[in-house]
Amino acid sequence: MDDTALFTENVRQEMSKSSGIPTSDYTVEDVLLMREARRLKMPFASGMVVCLRAHRDLGLDVGEMKTHLRRFAAMDRNKDGFILAEDLADYLGVPCDACLQAVFNSFKLNQEMKLSFRNYLYGVVELSRPLLQNEEFLQSVFEFFDQDGDGIVTLLDLSSKLPISKLTQQPNKGQNGRNSAAPTKMDYDSFQAMLKSNSEYLILFH
């Protein structure tokens, strides 16, 4: 914690002590995230991640958290605010085999072996971040999909190796700010950008 943050926290604690009112790390961003969870037909509580801490721990803003929440909602088939290993496998388009189960078990699960959005968010970011920062790994993944070695990955290349149609269906922002279709061909830089914006798929490489 830097000097400014430490000073702010000390003032907050003194104000709390003087007024007799407890402090809370919940902010308006948490309200926005909970409202988004409800809009996605999940319980309000699904969006309770303590955005202030998540921003500090993961470096995500509320817009990025909302993106992850929408993908989590797509996995949460019964809309109870939790997912099972089968839900994750179905979303990623892979078998729910021992490898996928091992990845799922690496997340912080509740006693019923279910995964909440907050723990999904932390898990995906913490698992994918080291890979996204590893240029050698990213290059090897690109070469894995670049079957003919021409420096271009096509949708056919992707689908022939892994059933990841949802990844290629994610909308991209065009220059005018509107959604545009995912590119049918990608060079290394475009492929790397796609992986960064769909980091949940990187957990398959653990």
N, C-alpha and C positions, 0 to 999 in steps of 0.2 A: 504494500500500500504506500503510494507516494505521500509527500508532505501535505499536499492540498486535500487529498482524500482522508488522510488521518485527521487533519484539523476539522474537516467537515463532520467526520464521524464523532469526534470528541464533543463538538458543539451539539450534535444531535443527542448524544447520551446525556449531556448536562441539561439540555432542555427537557428531556424525558424525565430525568431525576427531579427537576424542579417542579414540573407540572403534574407529576404522578401519572403520566400517560405513557404506556409502553410504546416502544418503537416497532416498526414493521418494515420489512424489505420489499413488500409488495408495492407496485407502482401502477400508474395508469396503463402502462404497457401490458401488465398482467390482466387488467380488465379487458383490454382490446383482444388479447389472446383467448381469454375465456369466452368472450362474445363470439369469436371466430369458431371456437370449439362447438358452441351451441348451434351456430349457423350450419355447421357440418353434421348436426344431429347427434353429437356426442354430449355427455354431461359437461356442465360448466367447469367442474373441477378438473377435467382433462387438460385444460389450458393453464393450470396453476403450476408454473415452473420457476417462479421468482426470477423474472426477467433481468433484474439488476445483477443477480449472481451469475445467471447464465451468460449475460453479456461480458461480465468480468472473467468468467472461467473459460468461455468458448469463443468469445469475440464476435458473437452474432448479434445483429440488430433485430428488432421485432418483426421486420419484414421477412427476414430469413427464417425466423422461428415460425412464422405463419406458413411459409412454404413447406417446411418440414411437417407442420401440423396437418396440412392438407393431404400430404402423402401418407401420413400416419392414419388419417381418417379413411383413406382409400383402402388401407389394410384392415382396418377395424370393421369387419363385416357385420357384427351384431351391434355396433355403436355403443358399447359399454365403457369405452375409454381405455380398453386394454387389448393387446394382441397376443396371439399364440404363435408358436414356431410355424404352424401351418399357414397362418395368415401372412407372415413375412415371406415364406416360400412362394405362396400363390402370387403375391404382388410382384416379386422379383422374377417369376416365371421359371423357377427351378424346383427340382424334387425336394421334398422335406426329408432328406436323408441324414445320415449320421453327421456329415460335415456341416450341413445347415443347422442341425440341432446344436452342434458344438458352438457354432458362432452365436446362435441365439442364447445359449446358456452363459455366454461370456458377458451378456448384459446383466444389469441388476434387476432380477425378477422378484415378484412378490411370492408369498407362500403358496399360491396356486399356480406358480410357474407362468405367470402372465406378466406382460411388459407394459408399463405405463408410458405415456407420451414423454414425460420429463426424462425418464431413464432411457427411453429410445433416443431422444435428442442428444443426451450426453454420450451415449454409447456410440452412435453413428459418427459424431464429430470426433470423438477420441480415437475411434478405430481407423477412421479414414484420414485424419490429418497427417499422421506420419507418412502415409502412402502418397498423399498429394504433394508432400514436400520432398519426395524422393524422385528426382528426375530420372534416375536409372530404372526405377520401377515403372514409371509412367511410359517411358520409351519401350520397355519390354511388353507392356500391355498393348500399346499401339502396334508393335510388330506382331503380336499374337493374332490380332484381328486383320492386319494388313497381309492377306494371304499371298498376293502376287508380288509383294515387295515394291510396289510402285509409289509408296509414300502417300497413298490415299486409302481411306477406309470408307467403304460404302455400306448402305443398309443391308445389302446382301451379305457382306462380310460379317457384320454384327450378328445377323440372325442365324447364319450357318454355324457360329461358334456357341452362341448362347441365346436363349429365347428372351430377349430384353426389349420387346416391342414398346413397353411403356416408356423406356428411356428415350427412344427416338421419337415418341409422341409428345414429349414435354414441349410446351410452346416456348419460343424464343422471342425476345423483344427486338423488333426491327429498328431501323434508324428513326422511324417516325413514332416510336414508342408503342406501336401496336404489336399484337402477337403475330408471329409468322411461323410457317411450318419449319420443322427441324430439317437441316440440310441433308440431302441424299448422299453427298460426298463430303468427306472431312479430311483435311490435312492434319498434321500432328497438333498444331496449335488449336484448331477447332475441336479436335477430339479431346484434348486436354481440358478445354473449357467445358465441354459437355460432361466429362467426368466430375469436374469440380461442382457443377450445378446439379449433379445427380449422385451425390457422394454415398447414398445408401447402397449402391451397387458395388462399391469398393470393398464392402465387408465380405463379399464373396471370395476375395483374393487372400483372406487371412488363413 
